[in-house]
Amino acid sequence: MTVQQDVPSPVFGSRRTGERPAAPILVFDIETVPDIPLMAAGYSPEFPHGRFFRREQDWADLSVVQLIREQKQINFPPPMYHLVMCICAVFVHPETHIIIDGFKKTLPVCSSYDELLQAEAALLRDFWNFSTKHADAARIWYDHVQSDFRMNDYQRKKLKPLPLTFCGYNISGFDLPVIEQRSMKHFIPCPIPEYANEFGYDSYRSRFALDKSFDLAQFVNGNASQKIGLDILAQSMGLAGKLEGMDGSRVAESYYAHGATQLIEDYCAVDVLITYGVYLGVQRFRGILDQEHFADCARQFEKFLRYEGRPASYRELAEQSQEFFKKSRLQYS
């Protein structure tokens, strides 16, 4: 994902004097494959014909995962067992709500388990580093305001600009716990002090702190007994569905058996862009975007997708999302 060419500089100001500026918004998604040796160690499956798990040979053997699922009756294992093999993200300006920056990285095809783990660790480090890229965007504003000698330490802390707001679909239930636990596995420190060192209802790990972690799935589904997925929600808004020929259940086989890294990355990137479209729809519902602003964001989004040099999957997303763009224009007309 490349940066849009005509977006404002990512320097954020306070809407009102003495009010903390909104944080830059990181819309992201991950793709994972089973960490097969770790699953074998954690679940101790009984192999047929008296054989044992061999890490050097079986680290990419998906039949081991199937054996564990059958024997242990496990449909979806805990976060630690999901090895991160692709992350895509876009930074969104908190005032214009336009894409200002992007990130995508996928693991290469690896020849050993150790090589795979090293590649995952590098991917996680790069993502954490990218997540702090715009952390100081509001620093000038803060340095000016916090010099007020009448403020106490608590007031200064509440005014300190947030480094970012994480945003995605079911990120609090899956993506963030996976990134956290896999980072712990590799002894990778979190570079965001507010994320790692603060707890409670107002922390990054709280489902109620929408200024820190805005999980669109939680917001959309609320207390509904039946949950709606990203694909159907996006299509209901006139956006294209997920990339054809791929879904989350196929990622492991596509990577381990076929080495289809580019297809997986395209799938993940399109998911992020669809999530961004849903984000705009949610912000319109919340009243964060008025009709004119929403129409402008949709116009900039379509321009972003069609910009020269974009992957074919981006242009296809634009073509298949015409209902979304048309409705956004009608809203403003």
C-alpha positions as CSV (number, residue, x, y, z in Angstrom):
1,M,0.0,0.0,0.0
2,T,1.5,3.3,-1.0
3,V,0.6,6.7,0.4
4,Q,-2.1,8.7,-1.3
5,Q,-0.6,11.6,-3.1
6,D,-2.9,14.5,-2.3
7,V,-3.6,14.0,1.4
8,P,-2.9,16.6,4.1
9,S,0.2,16.5,6.2
10,P,-0.4,14.2,9.2
11,V,-0.2,16.9,11.8
12,F,-3.2,17.0,14.0
13,G,-4.5,19.9,15.9
14,S,-7.0,20.3,18.8
15,R,-10.6,21.0,17.8
16,R,-11.0,23.2,20.8
17,T,-8.3,24.8,23.0
18,G,-7.3,22.4,25.7
19,E,-8.8,19.3,24.1
20,R,-6.6,16.3,23.3
21,P,-6.4,15.8,19.5
22,A,-7.7,12.6,18.1
23,A,-5.0,10.0,17.4
24,P,-4.1,8.7,13.9
25,I,-6.2,5.6,13.2
26,L,-4.5,2.4,12.1
27,V,-6.9,0.1,10.3
28,F,-5.2,-3.3,10.0
29,D,-5.7,-7.0,9.4
30,I,-3.6,-10.1,9.8
31,E,-3.4,-13.5,8.2
32,T,-2.1,-16.5,10.1
33,V,-1.1,-20.1,9.6
34,P,-1.0,-22.8,12.3
35,D,2.2,-23.0,14.3
36,I,2.3,-26.7,13.8
37,P,5.3,-27.7,16.1
38,L,3.8,-25.6,18.9
39,M,0.4,-27.2,18.5
40,A,2.0,-30.6,18.5
41,A,3.8,-29.7,21.8
42,G,0.7,-28.2,23.3
43,Y,-1.9,-30.9,22.4
44,S,0.3,-34.1,22.2
45,P,-1.7,-35.9,19.5
46,E,-1.5,-39.7,19.2
47,F,0.0,-40.4,15.8
48,P,-1.0,-43.7,14.0
49,H,1.5,-46.6,13.5
50,G,3.5,-45.6,16.5
51,R,5.3,-42.6,14.9
52,F,6.1,-39.4,16.6
53,F,6.0,-35.7,15.6
54,R,9.3,-34.8,13.9
55,R,9.8,-31.0,14.0
56,E,12.4,-31.0,11.2
57,Q,10.1,-32.8,8.8
58,D,6.6,-32.1,10.0
59,W,6.7,-28.4,10.7
60,A,4.6,-27.6,7.6
61,D,2.5,-30.7,7.6
62,L,-1.2,-29.7,7.8
63,S,-2.3,-33.3,8.4
64,V,-0.9,-32.8,11.9
65,V,-3.3,-29.9,12.5
66,Q,-6.2,-32.1,11.2
67,L,-5.2,-34.9,13.5
68,I,-5.2,-32.5,16.5
69,R,-8.6,-31.1,15.6
70,E,-10.1,-34.6,15.3
71,Q,-8.6,-36.0,18.5
72,K,-9.0,-32.9,20.7
73,Q,-12.2,-31.6,19.2
74,I,-10.7,-28.2,18.6
75,N,-12.2,-26.0,15.9
76,F,-10.2,-22.8,16.5
77,P,-7.1,-22.8,18.7
78,P,-6.1,-20.0,21.1
79,P,-4.1,-17.0,19.8
80,M,-0.6,-18.3,20.6
81,Y,-1.0,-21.2,18.1
82,H,-1.6,-18.8,15.1
83,L,1.7,-17.8,13.4
84,V,1.5,-14.4,11.8
85,M,2.4,-14.6,8.2
86,C,0.9,-11.4,6.7
87,I,0.0,-7.9,8.1
88,C,-1.6,-5.1,6.0
89,A,-2.6,-1.7,7.4
90,V,-3.5,1.9,6.5
91,F,-3.1,4.9,8.6
92,V,-6.1,7.2,8.5
93,H,-6.0,10.9,9.3
94,P,-8.3,11.5,12.4
95,E,-9.7,14.7,11.2
96,T,-10.0,14.2,7.4
97,H,-10.5,10.4,7.7
98,I,-8.5,10.0,4.5
99,I,-5.8,7.4,4.1
100,I,-2.3,8.9,4.7
101,D,0.0,5.9,4.9
102,G,0.2,2.2,4.3
103,F,2.0,-1.0,5.2
104,K,1.9,-4.5,3.9
105,K,4.4,-7.4,4.5
106,T,4.2,-11.1,4.0
107,L,6.5,-13.9,5.0
108,P,8.5,-15.5,2.2
109,V,8.4,-19.2,1.5
110,C,10.6,-20.7,4.2
111,S,12.7,-23.9,4.1
112,S,12.7,-24.7,7.8
113,Y,10.7,-24.0,11.0
114,D,13.5,-21.8,12.4
115,E,13.6,-19.7,9.3
116,L,9.8,-19.3,9.5
117,L,10.0,-18.1,13.1
118,Q,12.8,-15.6,12.3
119,A,10.7,-14.2,9.4
120,E,7.7,-13.9,11.7
121,A,9.7,-12.1,14.3
122,A,11.0,-9.6,11.7
123,L,7.4,-9.0,10.5
124,L,6.1,-8.3,14.0
125,R,9.0,-5.9,14.7
126,D,8.3,-4.0,11.4
127,F,4.6,-3.8,12.2
128,W,5.2,-2.4,15.8
129,N,7.6,0.1,14.4
130,F,5.1,1.2,11.7
131,S,2.4,1.6,14.3
132,T,4.5,4.3,16.0
133,K,5.3,6.2,12.8
134,H,2.9,9.0,13.4
135,A,3.0,8.9,17.2
136,D,4.4,12.4,17.5
137,A,2.0,14.1,15.0
138,A,0.3,16.1,17.7
139,R,3.5,16.8,19.7
140,I,3.7,20.5,18.7
141,W,0.2,21.1,20.0
142,Y,0.9,19.2,23.3
143,D,4.2,20.9,23.9
144,H,2.4,24.2,23.7
145,V,-0.5,23.3,25.9
146,Q,1.3,21.3,28.6
147,S,3.5,24.2,29.5
148,D,0.5,25.7,31.4
149,F,1.9,25.9,35.0
150,R,-1.7,25.7,36.4
151,M,-2.3,22.1,35.2
152,N,-1.5,19.2,37.5
153,D,0.1,15.9,36.4
154,Y,-3.3,14.2,36.0
155,Q,-4.5,16.9,33.7
156,R,-1.3,16.8,31.6
157,K,-1.6,13.0,31.3
158,K,-5.2,13.3,30.1
159,L,-4.1,15.9,27.5
160,K,-1.1,13.8,26.3
161,P,-1.8,12.9,22.7
162,L,-2.4,9.2,22.0
163,P,0.1,7.6,19.7
164,L,-2.6,5.9,17.6
165,T,-6.0,4.2,17.6
166,F,-6.1,0.6,16.5
167,C,-9.1,-0.2,14.3
168,G,-10.3,-3.3,12.5
169,Y,-12.9,-6.0,12.5
170,N,-12.7,-8.3,15.5
171,I,-9.2,-7.1,16.4
172,S,-9.8,-7.3,20.1
173,G,-11.0,-10.9,19.8
174,F,-8.2,-12.1,17.5
175,D,-5.7,-9.8,15.7
176,L,-4.4,-7.9,18.7
177,P,-4.2,-11.0,21.1
178,V,-2.3,-12.9,18.4
179,I,0.2,-10.1,17.8
180,E,0.7,-9.6,21.5
181,Q,1.3,-13.3,22.3
182,R,3.4,-14.0,19.3
183,S,5.5,-10.9,20.1
184,M,5.9,-12.3,23.7
185,K,7.1,-15.6,22.2
186,H,9.8,-13.8,20.3
187,F,10.7,-11.4,23.2
188,I,9.7,-8.4,21.1
189,P,9.0,-5.4,23.4
190,C,6.0,-3.3,22.6
191,P,7.2,0.2,21.6
192,I,4.0,1.9,22.8
193,P,4.2,2.5,26.6
194,E,0.5,3.4,26.8
195,Y,-0.4,0.1,25.2
196,A,1.8,-2.2,27.4
197,N,1.8,-0.4,30.7
198,E,-1.7,0.9,31.3
199,F,-4.6,-1.2,32.5
200,G,-8.3,-0.8,33.4
201,Y,-11.4,0.5,31.6
202,D,-9.5,3.3,29.9
203,S,-6.6,1.2,28.6
204,Y,-5.8,-0.1,25.1
205,R,-7.0,-3.5,26.2
206,S,-10.5,-2.3,27.2
207,R,-13.4,-2.8,24.9
208,F,-14.8,0.5,26.1
209,A,-11.8,2.7,25.2
210,L,-12.8,3.4,21.6
211,D,-10.2,6.2,21.3
212,K,-7.5,3.5,21.7
213,S,-8.9,0.4,20.1
214,F,-12.0,0.7,17.9
215,D,-13.2,-2.8,17.2
216,L,-15.8,-2.4,14.4
217,A,-17.2,-5.9,15.0
218,Q,-18.0,-5.1,18.6
219,F,-19.5,-1.7,17.7
220,V,-21.6,-3.1,14.9
221,N,-22.8,-6.3,16.6
222,G,-23.3,-4.8,20.1
223,N,-25.5,-7.2,22.1
224,A,-27.0,-8.9,19.1
225,S,-27.4,-12.6,19.5
226,Q,-26.5,-13.2,15.9
227,K,-23.2,-11.6,14.7
228,I,-22.7,-10.2,11.3
229,G,-19.3,-10.7,9.5
230,L,-17.3,-8.2,7.7
231,D,-18.0,-9.6,4.2
232,I,-21.8,-9.3,4.5
233,L,-21.7,-6.0,6.3
234,A,-19.5,-4.6,3.5
235,Q,-21.8,-5.9,0.8
236,S,-24.8,-4.4,2.5
237,M,-23.1,-1.0,2.2
238,G,-22.4,-1.5,-1.5
239,L,-18.8,-2.5,-1.1
240,A,-17.2,-5.5,-2.8
241,G,-16.9,-8.7,-0.8
242,K,-13.7,-10.4,0.0
243,L,-11.2,-11.2,-2.8
244,E,-12.4,-14.1,-4.9
245,G,-10.5,-17.4,-4.7
246,M,-9.3,-16.9,-1.1
247,D,-10.6,-16.9,2.4
248,G,-9.2,-17.3,5.9
249,S,-9.7,-21.1,5.9
250,R,-7.5,-21.4,2.7
251,V,-4.6,-19.4,3.9
252,A,-2.7,-22.2,5.6
253,E,-2.9,-24.6,2.6
254,S,-2.1,-21.7,0.2
255,Y,1.0,-20.9,2.1
256,Y,2.4,-24.3,3.3
257,A,1.4,-26.3,0.2
258,H,1.5,-23.8,-2.6
259,G,3.6,-20.9,-1.4
260,A,1.0,-18.4,-2.7
261,T,2.3,-15.5,-0.7
262,Q,1.2,-12.8,-3.2
263,L,-2.4,-14.1,-3.3
264,I,-2.5,-14.1,0.5
265,E,-1.1,-10.5,0.6
266,D,-3.6,-9.3,-2.0
267,Y,-6.4,-10.9,0.1
268,C,-5.3,-9.3,3.3
269,A,-4.8,-5.9,1.7
270,V,-8.3,-5.9,0.1
271,D,-9.7,-6.9,3.5
272,V,-8.1,-3.8,5.1
273,L,-9.5,-1.6,2.4
274,I,-13.0,-3.1,2.7
275,T,-12.6,-2.5,6.5
276,Y,-11.7,1.1,5.8
277,G,-14.9,1.5,3.7
278,V,-16.9,0.0,6.6
279,Y,-15.2,2.4,9.0
280,L,-16.4,5.3,6.9
281,G,-19.9,3.9,7.0
282,V,-19.8,3.5,10.8
283,Q,-18.4,7.0,11.3
284,R,-21.3,8.3,9.1
285,F,-23.8,6.5,11.4
286,R,-22.1,7.9,14.5
287,G,-22.4,11.4,13.1
288,I,-18.6,11.8,13.1
289,L,-18.9,12.4,9.3
290,D,-21.6,14.8,8.0
291,Q,-23.0,14.2,4.5
292,E,-20.5,16.4,2.8
293,H,-17.5,15.0,4.6
294,F,-18.6,11.4,4.0
295,A,-19.0,12.1,0.3
296,D,-15.5,13.6,0.1
297,C,-14.0,10.6,2.0
298,A,-15.7,8.2,-0.4
299,R,-14.4,10.2,-3.4
300,Q,-10.9,10.2,-2.0
301,F,-11.2,6.5,-1.3
302,E,-12.2,5.7,-4.9
303,K,-9.3,7.9,-6.1
304,F,-6.9,6.1,-3.9
305,L,-8.0,2.7,-5.3
306,R,-7.7,3.9,-8.9
307,Y,-4.4,5.8,-8.6
308,E,-1.8,4.9,-11.2
309,G,0.3,1.9,-10.3
310,R,-2.2,0.4,-7.8
311,P,-2.5,-3.4,-7.9
312,A,-5.3,-4.9,-10.1
313,S,-7.1,-6.1,-7.0
314,Y,-7.5,-2.4,-5.8
315,R,-9.0,-1.4,-9.2
316,E,-11.3,-4.3,-9.1
317,L,-12.4,-3.3,-5.6
318,A,-13.2,0.1,-6.9
319,E,-15.2,-1.3,-9.8
320,Q,-17.2,-3.7,-7.6
321,S,-17.9,-1.0,-5.0
322,Q,-19.7,1.4,-7.3
323,E,-22.9,1.1,-5.3
324,F,-21.0,2.4,-2.2
325,F,-19.5,5.4,-4.1
326,K,-22.8,6.2,-5.8
327,K,-24.8,6.1,-2.5
328,S,-22.2,8.4,-0.9
329,R,-22.7,11.0,-3.7
330,L,-26.5,10.7,-3.5
331,Q,-26.2,11.4,0.3
332,Y,-24.6,14.8,-0.5
333,S,-26.6,15.8,-3.6
